[in-house]
Amino acid sequence: MDWKTLSHGVGRALSRGRQLLLAKSGGPEHSPFWQVHFNGLVNNSARTRALKLLLLVTLLTFYPLGIKNLLIGEWLLASGCLLFGVVLSAELLSVLKRNQGLLGYPIPAMLLVALTLLTLYTLGPLGSYWLFPIAMGLVFFAPPRVSLTANLWIIAGSAVIGFSQMPPLLALRMMVALIICVCVAHFVMNAVVRLHTELLSLSTRDALTQALNRTQLESFLSSSLAYERQATIAMLDIDNFKAINDRHGHDVGDRVITEVVACINRHTRQGDLVFRLGGDEFLILFSHTDVAQSALIIDKLRRAIESEHFNSEVSVTISAGLQSSFAHTEVAQWLKDADVALYQAKRQGRNCVVTHEQPV
C-alpha cells in the first residue's frame, strides 16, 4: 500500500474539514482565557490563573526536557524544546504583565507543531503520547483559527511520520484517536465559548432592551473618570410613563421602552453606552465628549422620539439631564448632578434637555 498517497489524502480531507470546523466554531477570535475585556465586563482572574498555570507547565516541562535531551546527545530535539520554552515563556510573561503579547499566536503555535512532529519522528510510538495533551492545549489557549491550523498540521504530519515508521494498524489507531481528540476538543471549546458569551450577556445586559444593566454602571463611570479628560452623562426618562402603562397596559409599556432604546441606539454614536437604570429611566455615557456636544446629540434624540410613531394611541416624549465630568468628580456626585438636572427638566414642563451647572 502507498502510505504517502494515503497520508496525502488524509491531509487533504483534513484541510477541507477545517472549513467545516471553523463554521461550527461560530467565529469567536479568542479563547476566553486569553481575552482582555474593557472595564471588567469579564472577570479576568480565571484567565490569569490559566496563563500562570501554562507558564508553570512550560517551566517544568520544556526546560527539563531540553536539558535531558542535551545530556543524551539529542541536540536537535533539545534545541527545539529550549527554543519553544523561551518563546512561550516570554509570550506568557508579556501577556501577564502588559496584556499584550510579543509575537502573537502563530509563531509559538507553529514552533509547537514543529517540536511535536520532531518528537514523534525521533521517539517513534513513545513520542505519540505528547500529541494528545498538545492538541488539547492548543484548543484551550489559542484562537480557533490558529488552533485548528496547528492541529491539522499535527494530524497531517503525524500521519506521514506514523505510516512511514510504525506498523500500519498502530499508526491507524493513533490517527483515529488523535482526530477524535481534536474534534471533541474543538466542539467542547466552542460550546464553552458560546455558553460564556450567553452568560456574559445575561449578567451585563437588560433582558428587555439589551441595554447595559445597572450593575455595569459604576465600573464604566469610574473608568471614564480615571482615564478620560472629558466625559458626559445624560440621565433621561420617558415622560408620563406610568400613565401609558395604566391606560394601555404593560405590554404596550414594554414595547414603548424597547422602541425608545432602539431609537437611542439609532441616534447616538457607536461608542456611546446606554444603560437601563430601571423602569423607564436610562443613562447614556458620552466618552471624550463635552456637555455642549452631548446636549446637541440628546436634543436631536429628543426630537426624534417625539416624532416617532410608537403606537397609534401613544405619544412619547423624554426629558433629560446632563452633567459633564470635572476634576475630582466622584461617581455618586456625578450621578446626583445628572439626576438634579433631569428633575429640573421635569419641572420645566418635560420634553426638554437641561444641563447641570458646572462647579467653579
N, C-alpha and C positions, 0 to 999 in steps of 0.2 A: 504493500500500500504506500502511496506517495504522501508522506506525512506533511511535507512542505505545502503541497496543494491543499491538504485538509486544514492546516493551520491558517493558510491564507484565506480560505473560505470562512473559517471561524472569525477571523479579524474583520472581514468584510461584513459579515452578518452582525457582528457587534457594533460596527460603525453605523449600520442602519438602525440598530436597536437604540443607539444613543439618542437619536431624534425622538423616538417614542418615549424614552425615559425622561428626557427634558420636557416634553409636552406634558407628561404626567406630573412632573415636579411643580408645576404651577407658576414657576418663574421667580421665586424669591432669590435674590442675588447673594445672600449671605446666610451662613448658618447662624442660629440665634446666639451661640456662644461668642461669636466674633463681632457681632453687631455693636455699634455705638449709637444710641438714640439721644436726641437732644432733649434737655430738660427733664431727664429722669422718667420719660414715659415707660421705659423698660428698666427694671431693676438689674443693674449690670453685675451684681455680686456673683451670680451663677456663672456668667461669662468669665469674670476674673478668676474664680476658683478653677474653672476648666482650663484656662490658659496656664495657670500656675501648675496644675497637675501635669499638663502636657510638657511644660518646661522641666519638671522634676523627672518625668519619664525619659525625656531626652538626655538629661544629665546622667541618669542611672543606667541607660541602655546603650546609646550610640557611642559615648566616650569609652566606657569599659570594653565594648565590642571592638572598637577601633584599636585600643591598646592591646587587647588579646590577639587580634589578627596581626598586629605588628610583631608580637613576640613569636608567633608561629610562622612568620615569613609570608603571610598573605598580604603583600604590600598594596595591591590594587583595592582589595576589599577594605583594608584598614584605612586607606586614604579616603574611600567613599564614605565610610562611617564617620570619620572625623570631620570631613568637609560638610556633610549634611548636618552633623551635630552643631558645628559652629554657625552655619547659616540659619538653622531653625532657632537656635538659642538667641542669636542676635535679633531675629524677626520677632520672637515672642517678647523679649525684653523691650523692644521698641514699642510694640503694641501696648504692653502693660504700662510703660512709663509715659508714652506720648500719645496713645490712642491712634497711632499711625505706624504702619509697617515700613520697613526699609525697601524691600524688594517686591512685595505683593505676594499673591498666592502661587502663580505659575512656576516660578523658579524653584522654590522649595519642593513643590509637588513633583516637578519633573526630575529633580535630584533624587527624591524618594523613589520614584519609579525606576530610575537607573540603578539605584542601590539595591532595590528589591530583586530586580532581574539578575543583577550581578551575583547576589547571594544565592539565588536559585541555580544559576549557571555553575557557581563554584562548589556549592554543597550538595547539589542534587536534591533528592527527596527530602533530606533533612532541612533544606532551605525553604521547602514549601510551607512549613509551619508559620513562617513570617508573612505569608501572603494574606492571611485572613485578618489578623489584627491591623495590618497596614491598610487594607481595603476599608475596614470599618472606620479607622481613624480618619482617613481622607473624607469619608462621608460626613462625619460629625464636626470636622474642624475646617472644612474648605467649602467655598460656594459650590452649588450644584454643577455648574459647567466645568469648573476646574476638577472637582472630584470625579465626575463622570468621565472626563477625558483621561485623567490619570488612571482610573480603574480599568478603562477599556484598553489602554496601553499595557497595563499589567496583565490583563487577561490574554491579550494577543501575544505578548512576549512570552508569557508562561506557557502558552500552547506550543509555540515554536521550540522553546527550550525543553519542555516536558516530553513532547513526542519525539524529540531527537535524542534524549538521554535516558528516558525511562521506558519500562515496558508499556506497551500501548494501553492496556487495561488500567494500569496505575495512573498513567497520565490522563486518561479519560475521566477517571474518578476525581482526580484533583481538579480538572477543569470544570466538571459539573458542579462540584461543591463550591468552587470559587465563584462561578456565575450565580448560583443560588444565593450565596452570601452577599454579593454585591447588589443583586436585585432587591433582596429583602431589606438590606440596609438603606438603600435609596428610597424605597417606598415607605419604610417606617419613618425616616427622617422627614420626608415630605408630609406625612401625617402629623408629625410633631410640630413642624413649622406652621402648617395650616391651623392646628389647634392653638398654638401660641398666638397667631395673628387674631383668631377669633376671640380668645380670652382677653387679649390686649384691647380689642375694640369694645368688648363688653365692660371692661373695667375703666375705660377712659372716655367712652362716648355715651351720650344720652340716647336711650333706646328709641325714642320717638323721632328725634330730629337729626341724630348723628352729629350734633354739635358736641364739642368737648364738654365734659361734665364738671361740676364744681370742684371735685377732688383734684383736678389738674390746675386749677386757677392759681393757687398760691405759688406753685413751682414755676409757672411761666412768668408771673408778675415779678417774682423775686429775681429770676434770671434777667429779665428786662432791666430792672433797677441796677443790677450788678454789672451788666455788660454793655448797656446801650446808653448813649449820651442823651437821647430824646425818645420818649415813647408816650403814647396817649391811650387812655381807655375811654370807651363810651359805654355807659350803662343805659339801657333802654328797656322799655316795656310797652305792651300793647294797651292802648287807651281803652278804658271801659270793658276790659276783657271779661270780667265777671258777668256783665250784662249780656254779652254774647253767649256765654255758657248757659245762663238762666233762660234766655229767650229761645236759643236754637239747639241747645243740648251739647253734651260734652264731645260727641263725635264731631260736630261742626267746629267746636273749640279746638280740638286736636288738629283738625285739618287746617285751621287758620294758623296755628302755631307752626305746623310743618311748612306751610307755604310762605310764612314770614321768614323762616330760616332759609328757605330756598331763595327767596328774594334777596336776603342779606348776602348770601354766597354769590349771587349774580352781580351785585352792585358793590362788592368790596374787592380788594386786590388779593392775589394769590397768597401772599404772605400774612394777610390779616387773619387773626384767630378768633373764632366765635365760640363762646361758652354759654351754655344754658344754666342760669343760676337757680332756676326753679320756677314752676308755673309759667307765666308769660314774661318773665324777666330774663334779659340776656346781657352779655358783656362782650364787647369787641376790643381786642388788643391790637393797636396800630404800632408796629415796631418801627423805630427810626423815623417817626413822623411827628411833627409838631401839632399843636392843638388847632391852629388855623387850617392846616391841610386836612386834618381829621374831621373838622367841622364841615368842610365842603363835601367830603365823602358821605358823612352822615345825613346832611341835608338833602343830598341827591337821593340817598336811600329812602329818607322820609317821604319825599315826593313820589318816588316810585311805588312805595307801599300804598300811599293814599290813592293813587290812580289804578292800582291793581284790582281786578275783579275776582276776589276770593270766593265770593258766593253772591248770588243774585240778591240776597236779602241782608247781607252783612257789609257794613262799611268799616274798614280797618285803617287806623292811624297809629302812629307810635310817637312817644316822647323820649327824648334822650338827654343825658347829662354827660359832659365831657370834662376830663381832668388830665392834664399833662404831668409827666414826672418832673421832678426838680431835685436839687441837691439834698441829700439826706432824707429823701422820701421813704416812708415805711409803707408796706403793703396795706396794712389796715387803714392808715390815714388816706392813702391813695383811693381806696375803695369808698371810704366815707365821703371824701370830697366829691367823687363822681355821683354818689347817691344823693348828696345835698343838691347838686346841680340838676339831677333828674327830678327831685321834689320841687325845685323852683320851676322847671318846665311844666309840671302838672299844675302848679298854682297859677301859671301864666295862661292857662286855658288849654293845655295839651296840644298835641300835634306840632311840636316845636323842638328846637335844639338849644340848650343852654350850656354855656361854658363856665366852669367854676373859676373864680378869680385866683390868679396865681399869687402865692405869697411873695412879699417883697424880701 
